[in-house]
């Protein structure tokens, strides 16, 4: 039972799993002529359709995806595969919150499961980035894995939109529900695939970006028995102490206006907070669109008492002038109850299955020195370094849509995530091909199609 706290509007827009490690079978196996629907264990409602094309080339026309859900996550000129025939199942699990209005259902814990006719024996499960819905990874992940013959399943994580903090009884419950919903879908999707194809998946991978990347890490740390491995792109980092997601944005909100005003020392404050110097051309865009909304949404979910009875504070409040201003927020100074809430959601680095992490060096939302670099050390310190590969992509940012307005600066990350997925399946497959050692990947040579190709 989940009880919503009072809803109030904010200006937030947030861009931003019972098997062993055997790999998928090498040759696709045609399925028997499919029924156009199937039972999804545990679901309250399911509707199905036989589609000529499960990829976005087909579903965008047939109404079986939502292009708004993946808007801004793709670089101009990206080319995806198409022509994958199969069955799509849409539905939802029991839930009391109603933030997801897709299909007019007004019901959270919605999911999509795609079952290609020519199945390779594998399954890929994903959670969306930011506070997006179940179709957010359709271009980034679904198209690529469907074309290889994998079944695909994605969830909305149990709450969506900039007011996720209205879901749950206590601080942190909305994020904690993300863990539950991914696990729930993974178990259900395995069983659904087994019913549909007449045999269980031989491999199950978790994939995601940003908040979805955090979930890849969490699932491999806490539910490794469900997965063969995982790949993640610039995942969120929750740790009980600094650094974590609540550290970086307030520092930028304090310092950046002073950078614009030319105040001495402000630029150094940005660098100390982790924001790469080369990313400076993108700071204004992040100030206008992401830092404030990210901070207020996550802070309200974790620490609602900071701003009293307000819901997610005051947008772009001025430091030092108003009690509860998120620009003044200092996580280290908050009461122990706040740190205990973050601890409940925190990562440890103790992964139980192979993981590949990819992050761009110019990430100006989750600075790499305060995020990916830290998590890589956590994995190494926990003694699990042999299960991890970490690729720092020179020139990569947090959203591939920025490769349009900043085309001379930003390198798209989507092809690197897809290359990482292929490296993961080769690593955990029958051949056991080890991926390249962790490293900082240089910019591609001039003339390379960096929008659609990436070498690790």
RABELZI-V290311 format. One record per residue. N is the residue number from 1. SS is DSSP state (alpha for helix, beta for strand, coil for the rest). PHI is phi as a letter, one per 20 degrees, with the letter a starting at -180 (NA if undefined). D_LAST is the distance of its C-alpha to the last C-alpha in Angstrom with 2 decimals. Layout:
# RABELZI-V290311
<<N	SS	PHI	D_LAST> <N	SS	PHI	D_LAST>>
This chain:
# RABELZI-V290311
<<1	coil	NA	44.82> <2	coil	c	43.17> <3	coil	d	45.39> <4	coil	f	44.22> <5	coil	e	45.02> <6	coil	g	46.59> <7	coil	e	44.45> <8	coil	b	44.30> <9	coil	f	42.34> <10	coil	c	39.59> <11	coil	e	37.69> <12	coil	f	34.35> <13	coil	c	31.57> <14	coil	d	28.42> <15	coil	f	25.16> <16	coil	l	22.93> <17	coil	NA	25.72> <18	coil	NA	29.76> <19	coil	c	27.66> <20	coil	e	25.86> <21	coil	e	22.32> <22	coil	f	23.00> <23	coil	e	20.68> <24	coil	f	21.95> <25	coil	f	24.18> <26	coil	f	22.70> <27	coil	d	25.35> <28	coil	g	26.35> <29	beta	d	29.91> <30	beta	f	32.26> <31	coil	e	34.02> <32	coil	f	37.77> <33	coil	g	39.00> <34	coil	e	37.94> <35	coil	f	40.20> <36	coil	e	39.23> <37	coil	b	39.25> <38	coil	b	38.81> <39	coil	e	39.77> <40	coil	d	37.14> <41	coil	g	38.44> <42	coil	n	39.48> <43	beta	f	39.17> <44	beta	e	42.19> <45	beta	b	41.57> <46	beta	b	39.51> <47	beta	c	39.72> <48	beta	c	38.03> <49	beta	b	37.56> <50	beta	e	36.69> <51	beta	d	34.41> <52	coil	f	33.68> <53	coil	b	30.19> <54	coil	e	28.41> <55	coil	f	25.63> <56	alpha	f	26.28> <57	alpha	g	27.65> <58	alpha	e	30.51> <59	alpha	f	30.80> <60	alpha	f	31.03> <61	alpha	e	34.11> <62	alpha	e	35.59> <63	coil	n	35.33> <64	coil	d	33.04> <65	coil	b	30.47> <66	coil	c	30.97> <67	alpha	g	29.08> <68	alpha	f	30.25> <69	alpha	f	28.21> <70	alpha	d	24.87> <71	coil	f	26.19> <72	coil	n	24.16> <73	coil	d	20.86> <74	coil	c	19.76> <75	coil	f	19.12> <76	coil	g	21.77> <77	coil	n	20.97> <78	coil	f	18.73> <79	coil	d	19.56> <80	coil	d	19.70> <81	coil	f	21.07> <82	coil	b	24.72> <83	coil	m	27.68> <84	coil	d	27.24> <85	coil	e	30.77> <86	beta	r	31.74> <87	beta	d	33.37> <88	beta	d	32.61> <89	beta	d	34.29> <90	beta	d	34.89> <91	beta	a	36.88> <92	beta	b	37.26> <93	beta	e	38.05> <94	coil	g	41.09> <95	coil	a	40.77> <96	coil	d	43.30> <97	coil	e	41.26> <98	coil	c	41.12> <99	coil	f	38.51> <100	coil	e	36.70> <101	coil	e	38.96> <102	alpha	g	36.84> <103	alpha	m	39.12> <104	alpha	m	42.04> <105	coil	f	41.77> <106	coil	l	41.73> <107	coil	b	40.23> <108	coil	e	37.19> <109	coil	m	34.95> <110	beta	f	34.32> <111	beta	b	31.69> <112	beta	c	30.39> <113	beta	c	29.70> <114	beta	d	28.61> <115	beta	c	29.51> <116	beta	f	28.50> <117	coil	f	31.16> <118	beta	e	28.75> <119	beta	e	27.17> <120	coil	e	24.67> <121	coil	n	25.99> <122	beta	d	23.34> <123	beta	c	23.53> <124	beta	c	21.22> <125	beta	d	22.89> <126	beta	b	22.09> <127	beta	d	23.89> <128	coil	f	23.92> <129	coil	f	22.77> <130	coil	l	25.64> <131	coil	d	29.03> <132	coil	e	28.25> <133	coil	d	29.45> <134	coil	f	28.33> <135	coil	e	27.07> <136	coil	f	24.66> <137	coil	e	21.51> <138	alpha	f	22.89> <139	alpha	e	20.68> <140	alpha	f	17.55> <141	alpha	c	17.68> <142	alpha	g	20.91> <143	alpha	g	20.73> <144	alpha	f	17.40> <145	alpha	f	18.56> <146	alpha	f	22.11> <147	alpha	f	21.19> <148	coil	e	19.76> <149	coil	o	23.05> <150	coil	f	22.46> <151	beta	f	25.23> <152	beta	c	24.37> <153	beta	b	26.27> <154	beta	b	26.19> <155	beta	c	28.68> <156	coil	e	29.97> <157	coil	m	29.96> <158	coil	n	33.77> <159	coil	a	34.29> <160	coil	c	33.08> <161	coil	n	33.77> <162	coil	f	34.45> <163	coil	d	37.27> <164	alpha	g	35.56> <165	alpha	f	37.65> <166	alpha	f	40.72> <167	coil	e	39.60> <168	coil	o	40.62> <169	coil	e	43.48> <170	coil	c	41.97> <171	coil	g	39.24> <172	coil	n	35.76> <173	alpha	f	36.92> <174	alpha	f	35.02> <175	alpha	f	31.62> <176	alpha	f	32.80> <177	alpha	f	33.62> <178	alpha	g	29.99> <179	alpha	g	29.37> <180	alpha	f	32.38> <181	alpha	f	31.58> <182	alpha	f	28.08> <183	alpha	f	29.61> <184	alpha	g	32.54> <185	alpha	f	30.52> <186	alpha	g	28.32> <187	alpha	f	31.51> <188	alpha	f	33.24> <189	alpha	f	30.46> <190	alpha	g	30.26> <191	alpha	f	34.03> <192	alpha	f	34.10> <193	alpha	f	31.67> <194	alpha	f	33.81> <195	alpha	f	36.94> <196	alpha	f	35.57> <197	alpha	e	34.12> <198	coil	n	36.49> <199	coil	b	33.90> <200	coil	f	31.63> <201	coil	g	27.83> <202	coil	e	26.25> <203	beta	b	23.03> <204	beta	c	22.55> <205	beta	d	19.40> <206	beta	d	19.50> <207	beta	b	17.31> <208	beta	r	17.99> <209	beta	c	17.54> <210	coil	l	19.75> <211	alpha	g	22.92> <212	alpha	f	21.35> <213	alpha	f	18.48> <214	alpha	g	21.35> <215	alpha	f	22.86> <216	alpha	g	19.90> <217	alpha	g	20.21> <218	alpha	f	24.01> <219	alpha	f	24.23> <220	alpha	f	22.12> <221	alpha	f	24.32> <222	alpha	d	27.57> <223	coil	c	27.46> <224	alpha	f	25.03> <225	alpha	f	27.54> <226	alpha	e	26.76> <227	coil	c	23.08> <228	coil	e	20.81> <229	beta	r	17.79> <230	beta	b	16.22> <231	beta	c	13.38> <232	beta	b	14.21> <233	beta	d	13.60> <234	coil	k	15.61> <235	coil	f	18.35> <236	coil	f	21.85> <237	coil	c	23.08> <238	coil	d	26.64> <239	coil	c	28.06> <240	coil	f	31.82> <241	coil	c	31.66> <242	coil	f	29.76> <243	coil	e	27.09> <244	coil	b	26.87> <245	alpha	f	26.83> <246	alpha	e	30.49> <247	alpha	e	30.05> <248	alpha	e	28.03> <249	alpha	f	29.59> <250	alpha	g	33.18> <251	alpha	f	32.32> <252	alpha	f	30.90> <253	alpha	f	33.94> <254	alpha	f	36.23> <255	alpha	e	34.67> <256	alpha	f	33.40> <257	alpha	g	36.89> <258	alpha	f	38.04> <259	alpha	f	35.23> <260	alpha	f	36.53> <261	coil	f	40.03> <262	coil	m	39.10> <263	coil	f	40.23> <264	coil	g	39.61> <265	coil	n	37.06> <266	alpha	f	35.47> <267	alpha	f	32.31> <268	alpha	f	31.90> <269	alpha	f	32.33> <270	alpha	f	29.36> <271	alpha	f	27.20> <272	alpha	f	28.65> <273	coil	f	27.87> <274	coil	o	24.15> <275	coil	f	23.83> <276	coil	f	21.68> <277	alpha	g	23.93> <278	alpha	f	21.67> <279	alpha	e	21.91> <280	alpha	g	25.69> <281	alpha	g	26.18> <282	alpha	e	25.10> <283	alpha	f	27.41> <284	alpha	g	30.44> <285	alpha	f	28.72> <286	alpha	f	27.52> <287	alpha	f	31.02> <288	alpha	f	32.69> <289	alpha	d	30.58> <290	alpha	c	28.66> <291	alpha	g	29.58> <292	alpha	f	33.17> <293	alpha	f	32.71> <294	alpha	f	29.95> <295	alpha	f	32.15> <296	alpha	f	35.36> <297	alpha	f	34.08> <298	alpha	f	32.34> <299	alpha	f	35.14> <300	alpha	f	37.84> <301	alpha	f	36.27> <302	alpha	e	35.96> <303	coil	c	38.91> <304	alpha	f	41.41> <305	alpha	f	44.25> <306	alpha	f	42.83> <307	alpha	d	44.33> <308	coil	m	47.33> <309	coil	e	48.26> <310	coil	f	45.95> <311	coil	d	43.05> <312	coil	m	39.79> <313	coil	m	41.69> <314	coil	d	42.32> <315	coil	g	39.65> <316	coil	l	38.98> <317	coil	f	41.83> <318	coil	e	42.88> <319	coil	f	42.42> <320	coil	m	45.58> <321	coil	d	47.77> <322	coil	b	47.43> <323	coil	f	47.29> <324	coil	n	44.18> <325	coil	f	42.12> <326	alpha	f	38.39> <327	alpha	f	37.78> <328	alpha	e	39.73> <329	coil	f	37.87> <330	coil	c	37.02> <331	alpha	g	35.55> <332	alpha	f	36.64> <333	alpha	e	40.22> <334	coil	f	40.39> <335	coil	g	42.59> <336	alpha	f	41.44> <337	alpha	f	41.72> <338	alpha	f	38.83> <339	alpha	f	36.68> <340	alpha	f	37.75> <341	alpha	f	36.61> <342	alpha	f	33.13> <343	alpha	g	33.18> <344	alpha	f	33.89> <345	alpha	d	30.65> <346	coil	f	28.52> <347	coil	e	25.44> <348	coil	c	25.68> <349	coil	n	22.29> <350	coil	e	23.99> <351	coil	f	21.65> <352	coil	d	23.07> <353	coil	b	20.24> <354	beta	g	16.50> <355	beta	c	14.55> <356	beta	d	11.01> <357	beta	d	11.39> <358	beta	c	9.64> <359	beta	b	11.85> <360	beta	e	12.52> <361	coil	f	14.28> <362	coil	d	17.11> <363	coil	f	17.98> <364	coil	d	21.75> <365	coil	d	22.84> <366	coil	c	21.27> <367	coil	g	20.49> <368	alpha	f	17.42> <369	alpha	f	19.63> <370	alpha	d	21.99> <371	coil	c	19.71> <372	alpha	g	16.18> <373	alpha	g	16.92> <374	alpha	f	20.20> <375	alpha	f	19.09> <376	alpha	f	16.64> <377	alpha	f	19.78> <378	alpha	f	21.87> <379	alpha	f	19.91> <380	alpha	f	20.10> <381	alpha	f	23.75> <382	coil	e	24.61> <383	coil	n	23.66> <384	coil	d	20.88> <385	alpha	g	17.93> <386	alpha	f	17.42> <387	alpha	e	16.77> <388	beta	c	14.06> <389	beta	c	10.42> <390	beta	c	9.87> <391	beta	d	7.11> <392	beta	e	9.30> <393	beta	e	8.55> <394	coil	f	11.14> <395	coil	n	13.74> <396	beta	f	13.09> <397	coil	d	16.40> <398	coil	e	17.97> <399	coil	c	19.15> <400	coil	f	17.81> <401	coil	f	21.47> <402	alpha	f	21.43> <403	alpha	f	19.44> <404	alpha	f	22.88> <405	alpha	f	25.19> <406	coil	c	22.67> <407	coil	f	20.93> <408	coil	e	20.94> <409	coil	d	19.35> <410	coil	e	17.09> <411	beta	d	13.73> <412	coil	f	13.61> <413	coil	e	11.56> <414	alpha	g	12.67> <415	alpha	f	10.27> <416	alpha	f	7.31> <417	alpha	f	9.82> <418	alpha	f	10.61> <419	alpha	f	7.36> <420	alpha	f	7.58> <421	alpha	f	11.17> <422	alpha	f	10.81> <423	alpha	f	8.95> <424	alpha	f	11.86> <425	alpha	f	14.46> <426	alpha	f	13.57> <427	alpha	f	13.73> <428	alpha	e	17.03> <429	coil	e	18.41> <430	coil	g	21.02> <431	coil	f	18.87> <432	coil	m	17.17> <433	coil	f	13.96> <434	coil	f	12.22> <435	coil	f	8.52> <436	coil	g	6.96> <437	coil	g	9.07> <438	coil	g	8.85> <439	beta	a	8.39> <440	beta	e	8.86> <441	beta	e	6.35> <442	coil	f	9.16> <443	coil	f	10.73> <444	coil	f	10.38> <445	coil	f	13.29> <446	coil	g	16.58> <447	coil	n	17.37> <448	coil	f	13.97> <449	coil	e	14.52> <450	coil	f	12.30> <451	coil	f	14.46> <452	coil	c	13.51> <453	coil	b	10.14> <454	coil	b	6.54> <455	coil	d	3.81> <456	coil	e	0.00>>
